[in-house]
Amino acid sequence: MRTPSKRMSRKLMLEVDAYESKVKPPNVPDAEASPQSILDDVISASHPKKSKKSASTSALGLGLRLECAELFDEAKHDSLLRELWRRAVPQEPFARFNHHWEETLGFQTDDPVRDLRGARALGLKQLVHFCSTSGNLEVITHGGSAFPLAAASLNVTLMLCSHLGLLTMPAGGSSAIAPCSDDVILAFMRLHAALAADHEATGSASASLCLDLMHTQCLRWLLDRWERLDLSPRAPRIMQFPALLRDLRAHIKTTLPLVEAPWSIGALLLALRQEGGGVPSGAPPSGAAARGSSTAVSRAISVAVLLAWVCPPGQTAQA
């Protein structure tokens, strides 16, 4: 009997072969069927009526999906663990097994790798990205609220990847979420392609920048609501954490379809951070004023986001 990981590897290889040979992959038994996938766009890129731009975007989608499927490799990703430790516990030498992984960073045990079986290497990369950007880690460690950072971050990674059809097998448990619509996938892939092109030109950010920035805003959304939870001996905050994850799942599902297409990075991140969904609070302006105001806000947020990405914590103000 094949294990889930072997089935996933076989599925991915079939899909990669299909892309390279420009033919539809063979039928896969229902037990191995993947959720709604951007791979359909990859295969359709071979259609003669498709443009080169469409084919390029589809190839980027396949690359992102393969990155989401990358398993954690101790030899390859050890530097990420060390970077995470350096930012969280700079006063102590790196320890592969240590209570700080659980008590300071919010993993479930003193072995962080055990938590990466679901979110895999991308989950660790996005956690390091969050802790490296704009003093996010300082906000948590100085808040004294015992926010389960690693557990929250890995759940957000799984939610976004599953919702956007980037996983071969859908996420389960607290990260389970229904796949999004084709329109949302298309809007996401267009923005991902635009940011990836900027990355290729400047080399200043990761290839999964769009997904990383969405992850950061969703994680801050969780943190904001965690800080507002009532402190009660009868209902400790950690006992309310599953309900927060359910709220975030609903927030993602209702917000992304409300972001006006084509997506801009500013409008997308603003929507994900909002209290009630994809539209900022207050009565929106109308007509040309609304379009001008929205464009200005999106540009301002885009500049702030890119500054926060490029500059290490504490240097954003100097930039």
Secondary structure, DSSP 8 states (H G I E B T S, - for coil): ---HHHHHHHHHHHHHHHHHHTS------GGG---S-THHHHHHTTSTTS-HHHHHHHHHHHHHHHHHT----HHHHHHHHHHHHHHH-TTS---SS-HHHHHTT--SSS-GGGGHHHHHHHHHHHHHHHHHSTTHHHHHHTTTS---HHHHHHHHHHHHHHHTT--SS---GGG------HHHHHHHHHHHHHHHHHHHHH--S-TTHHHHHHHHHHHHHHHHHHHTS---TTS-HHHHHHHHHHHHHHHHHHHGGGS-SS--HHHHHHHHHSSSSSS-SS----HHHHHHHHHHHHHHHHHHHHHHHHS-TT-TTT-
